Amino acid sequence: MDTKHEQLSSGAEKEVMQVPEVEYQRREGIALHHILEKISTEGDDRYTEVIESYQSISADFDAESLGWISLIYDNPEITDQIISDIQKHKGAESVTVAQIKYYLNTLGKLEELLTETGEYADYLGDPDLDPENRTELEGKLAKTVDFFQPQVGTTSASRVVVIPTSRELIGESGWGYATGDTAYVISPIDKTDNQTHEFLHAVVNPIVEKMDISGDEERQVVELASSRLVEDEGYGEHAQSLLGETLIRVYCRRILGEVDGYFSLGEFQEVVDRLSDERFAEISTDEKMKKRMQGLDVATLDDFKAKAREYYDLYEKNDLAQKIIILYKEYQTSGTEESTVNFEDYFLANWHKIID
């Protein structure tokens, strides 16, 4: 892959990666994994055996890890890398090949059952591998590379492989996994913002992993993050994961999406004002929401609208995002006519401003 060069103020020359190539590919294992999630949630006596197997392996691995493992179904050569990453990022003390084979065999059994029943054939068929929005995605990736100036050696992804997946299986979001020179992106085919977000993990994650951060500093980062990210979305008190995810979300919203701010009180109030009684009743059944509503003495939609600010301050306000907005502004004005500053060097030298 060709690279361009960046001249730093110190006179040193660094390689900046070019915009990655975009490919669209089919992966049986990914489709089977998400079909199995759906079947296990809904229940179906015809699939009892694979549902029980899924429930058994889910005791050892979270959903994201099982998604990673499902990539091996079509790409067995990445088995060692998947095992290493689960151990590194998921806190798993040991991951055995036997466990991997167990889940892959479960997916294989599901494929056999689906062949017999004829169900979910549309999800296992060939997706559109030359979508109209390819140019749109390529443009967003180009803008992203220009903004972050990713360094060759830190970011190795020279291609983005989009694996189109049905909304009926994964909703409006998606997920990704980077290994070697490839960033895999699992997403509805037209969600180019999601696809850019997942690619960015291959850029941002290696940078935040280089941080020299103390225990006290980690606690400060966690305190700044929104409780939604920490609690509801399962990031927990992992400072570097919270930083990485918030860096990506703020970029995609503010820089890529050109939205001023990051989910302000006004925007939250608009969301609440648009809620119907039916939708309010639906979200109120969630156990976390139910507990929060009780704590705020909220019983009706009118109560919720009246206490929108109090709810926002407690659960939606994201001071970490606001600090990152400021950091991005300073980064954007940090270069000179003679030299360009890359985000990696700038962030590692200045991230303490987030907690100061």
N, C-alpha and C positions, 0 to 999 in steps of 0.2 A: 504494500500500500504506500502511495506517495504521501509525504508529509510536508508541511510548510514549516518554516523556521521562525522562531521568535527571538528577537534581540532584547536581552534584558539590560537594565541600567548598569549592571556590573560588567557588562561586556560578554557574559557567558551566552552561549547559544543553546536553545532547547528546541526539541522537536514537538510540534503540535499536531495531533492527529487530524486527518482529513475527515470529512463527513462520511460516516459509515454507509456501506451499500445496504440497500433494503431488499429483502427477499420475503416471499410468502410461501409457507410450506404447510403441509398437512402432517399431523402427528396423531396416530391412533391412540397412543397411551394417554395423551392429554384428554382427548374426548372421552375415553373410557373412565378415566379418573373422575371427571366432572359428572358423568352419567351416574357413576356409583355413588357419588355424594348425594345426588338428587334422589336416587332410588332409596338410599339409606335413610334420608330425611322423611320421605313420604311413606316408606314401607310398602312391600309387595311380596306376597307369599311365594311367588314364582322365583324370587331371587334371594330366598332366605339364606342359602349357603354363602353367597358372596357378601350379603349384608352382615352376617355374623363375622365373616373374615375381616371385613372393613372395620367393624366395631372393635375387634380384637387388636388389630394393628394400630388403631387410633389411640389405644391406651399407651403406646410407645412413641408415637409421632404426631405432631400437630398437622393441620391441614396443609400448611405451606410445605412442610417437609415431604408429605405424601405427593404433593404436586411435583416437587423436584424429582422424586423417585419415579414418577410416571414418565418423565422424560427418557429414562433409561429403557423403557419399553421399545422405543424406536432407535435409541442411541446407546447401546450397551458400553461403548467405549468411554463414556463419561461416568461410569459407576464409581471409580475411585474418587473422582472429584466431588461427586454428590455426597459420598460418605464423609469425606473430609469437611465439606461445608456444613453438613448437619451437625457434626461434632463441634465445629468451631462456632457456629452462629446460633445453635439451638441448645447448647449446653448438654448435649448427649454424651455421656462418658464413653459409651461404646455403641457402634452401629455395626451389625454383622451382615455379611453377605447373605446369610440365611434369612434375615429379616427383609432384606431387599427382594430376594427371590420370592418370599411369601407374598408380598404385595403384588409383584409382577405376575405371579401365578394367579392371584385373585383377579387381576385385570384380564388375564387370558381366559379364565373361566367365564367372566362376565361377557367377553366377546363371543364365546361359544353359545351362551344362553341367548344373547341378543340375535344371533344368527337363527336360532330356533324360533324365537318369538316374533322376529321381524320388527321389533320396536326400535325406536331411536335411529332408524336408518338414515334419516336426514342429517343427524349429528355426526354420523360416521362417514358420510359421503364426502366427495371432493368439494372443498370450499372454493370460492372465487379466488384464484391465485394471481390475478392481475387486476386488482381493484382500481376504480377510478380515482381513489384518494391517495394513490401512491405519491403523486407529485406534492400533495399537501403535506404528507408525512416527511418527505425528503426536504421540503422547505423548512419545516419546524426543526428537523435535526440539524440543518445547516445553521439556522439561527442559534441553536443551542451550543453547537461547537464553537461558533464565533464568540458567543458570550463567555463560555467557561475556558476556552483555550486549553482543552484537556491535553495533558502531557503524555507522550508516548513513553511507556514504561510504567506509568501509573494506571492509565486506561488502555486496555488492550483490545477492546471490542472494535473490530474493523467492519463488522457487518451486523445488521439487525434482522433477525429472522422472526417475522410476525406469524404466529400460529392462530389463524382466525377461529374464534370460538363463539358458539351461539349465546345470545343474551339469555335464553331460557335456562342455560346452565350456569352462567357466571354473572348475570345481571349487566350493569353498565360499567363495571370496573374491570380489573384484570390483574395480572401478576407477571413476574418475570424472573429470569435466572440467567446469570452471565457466567460463561466458562470459556477459557481460552480467548479466541478472537471473536466469539459469538455472544451476542445478547439476545436471548430468546424472549419474546414478548407474547403473552397469551391474552387476547383481547378481542372484543367485537371488532369486526374488520374496519368499521368506519370511525372508531374512537381514536383519532390520531393524537389527541392530548394525552390519553391514557398510555398510548404507545410511546410517546416522548417521555412521559413520566417514568415508565419502566426502564427505558434505555438509560435515563439519567442515573439510575442506581449503579450502573457500571462505571459512571463518571464520579459520582459523589461519594459512594461508599468507600472506595479505596483511599479517598482523601481524608475522610473523618477517622478512618482506622489508623491514620498516621499521627493523630493528635496525641500530645503528651498532656494527659488530663488527670488530675488528682481526684481522690474520693470526694473531697469537699466541693470541687468544681463540678463533678458529676451531679451531686445533690442540687447545686444551684441551677443547673440546666433542667433537671427534672421539675423543679419548683416553677420554672418559667413556662414549661410546656402546658398545653391545654389538658384538662383532665379527660377530655374525649379521647385524645391520642394515647394518653397513659393508661387509662382504664378501659374505655369502651372498645378501642381498637387493638388492645393487647400489646402495646409496645412496652408497657411496664416501666420500671425505673432504669432503663438502659439509655444512658445519656447520648452515646454516639448514634444509636439507632434513631432516637428522637431528633437529634440534630440533622442527621441525614435526611430523614423523611420530611422534616419541616423545611429544610433548604430546598428540597425538590418541589414541595407543594407551593411554597412562596414563589419560586421561579416560574412554575407553570401557570400560576394565577396572575402574578403581577407583571412579570417580564414577558412571558410567552403569550399570556392572555390579555395583557395590557389593561388589567384591572387595578385601579388605584386603591391600595390598602389590602387587608386580608380579613375577610369575613367580619366586617365591622358590626357594631351594635345596630346600626341602621339597617344593614342587610339582614341580620338575624330577625329584627322586628318585622321586616317585610315578609320573611318566611313564615313567621308566626301568624301574621295578619291574614295570610293566604290559606291557613289551615281550615279545613272543613271539620264539622263535628265528627264525621265518620273517620277521617284521618287521625284526628286527635284521639278518638277512642281506640284506634288501632295501635298507635305508638304508646298509648298508656298501658297496654298489656305487657310491654317489656318490663322485666323485673327491675332493671336499673332505673328506668324512667319512672316506674311506679314508686320506688323508694324516694327518688328525687322529688316527685310531685307531693308525696306525703310530707317530706321535710319542709317544703315551701307552703304547705296547706293549700295545695291546688287540687280542686275536684272537678272543675269544668274548664271548657275552652276559654270562657271569659276570664276565669281566674288566671289561666296561663298567660293570656294576653296582658293582663294587668301586672303580672310579675315577670314579664319577659326580660327586663333589664337585670333583675336579681338572678334569674336563671342564667343569663348570659355571663354575668360576672363570675358566677360559681363554676360553670361547666363549659362554656364555649370560648371565653376570652383566652387569647393565646399570646401571652407576652413574649414568648420565644419567637413567634412569627414576626411580631412588631420589631424586635431587635434585629432580626435577620433582614427585614426590609431596609433598615438603616445601614446595615453592613453591605448589602448589595448596592445601595446608592453610593456609598463611599468607594466601593470597588470599581463601579462604573466610571468614576472620575479620577481614578488613581494612576492611570497611564499618562504618558507624555507623547509628544509628536515623534520623539526618537525611539521610544520603547513601549512595548505592550506588556502589561502585567497579567499573568495567568491567574485563574481563580485559586488553584492549588496553593501557590506560593503566598498569595494574598491572605487566604483563609488561615493557613497554618501560622502566619505571622500576626494575625489580627483577631482571631476568633475570641480571644479573651474579652474583647469589647462587648460581646454578647452578655457576659455575666458581670461586667463592671458596673 
